[in-house]
């Protein structure tokens, strides 16, 4: 219940309602005869050990790139939150596809039918908001995908992380509420480009800046001065934040820039020491929040081919981590190592290394170790986890799913669950040395 743990506090403090400083919580203790008697609730869908939730931004999309990636995602059973522009707004040579481009909309629909979430990436690729009447038309264009997540694009004043006001003075969140939007990106990356530990829950210290630089340097192929410079700039951003790092680069001798950067650095350290990652506008962690609107922080992944390699995914599994990533899977910048889509002799193709990474994730998913999930599905699972109850009784355990929530997952020793009596239907899964039981809402 500390708003400084919310990424939005770095520049949207006024949007957070500070929670009370104290709250009484009852704590009950009961000793078990053995560990085998213990049951617990699992947070991630299907009781997976770790969760991968990528939010892919539409900035560099083309029809061809999205079709290539959609083929791979369906083949490997990979799900994500795909942000799209509701409408394209061509300016000069810039023409990012939106849902008004039939071929692009067809690729988006294929992802949606496979289980990915379709999210807003602003109302369009330009900085300014369209007129309110046009915003309504663009919202209607996404209605069939039932979007519940909004991801800011750029730094236009109408965006959630900025002023959040449309042209007629209406709040963006109030405008989007009837359209079903309940989730907002904070426009904050807790960390930029980790190469060792992907979990967004992970508490990070300054020493990891050096570790990531060394690890990233080893992974760059080929090693060019420009790529090494990119990693150095990334280290500067992780020290002082993106805006302050940019100011220092432009005027390295400016005393005011360094003073502001050092002040911001202390706020970054407080946030990263114990991040909430998922929280409500009431300034509470998601397990305590009573707000209908959720905000989420991310880690930035610019090098998915090397950052999603099997060893790193396996570490995420061992840590029961959550990767809540901010990515540009269509980006082809030459200074970024490990592009998902690469050009070869004038033709685009999926990077073999990226495809191999997703194949490994698919294998882990089949085992139940890892799950790839959209943000909407992640929220449903976490809400079911935090609002289900599990209590010790004289004869065993009592579990109850929230009446209107999602499916909660109870886990434990197979013997502890073998004699369970459930009012209604339940699905029990045996996984390694555990049993998992899906607890339906109200059961």
Secondary structure, 3 states (H helix, E strand, C coil): CCHHHCHHHHCCHHHCCCCCCCCCCCCCCCCCCCHHHCEEEECCHHHCCEEEEEEECCCCCCHHHHHHHHHHHHHCCCCCEEEECCCCCCECCECCCCCCCHHHHHHHHHHHHHCCEEEEECCCCCCCCCCHHHHHHHHHHCHHHCCCEEECCCCCCCCCCCCCECCCCCEHHHHHHCCCCCEEEEEEEEEECCCCCCCCCCCCCCHHHHHHHHHHHHHCCCCCHHHHHHHHHHHHHHHHCHHHHHHHHHCCCCHHHHHHHHHHHHHHHHHHHCCCCEEECCCCECCCCCCCCEEEEEEEECCHHHHCCHHHHHHHHHCCCEEEEEECCCCCCCCCCCCCEEEECCEEEECHHHHHHHHHHHHHHHHCCEEECCHHHHHHHHHHHHHCEEEECCCCEEEECCCCCCCEEEEECHHHHHCCCCCCCEEEEEECCEEEEEECCCC
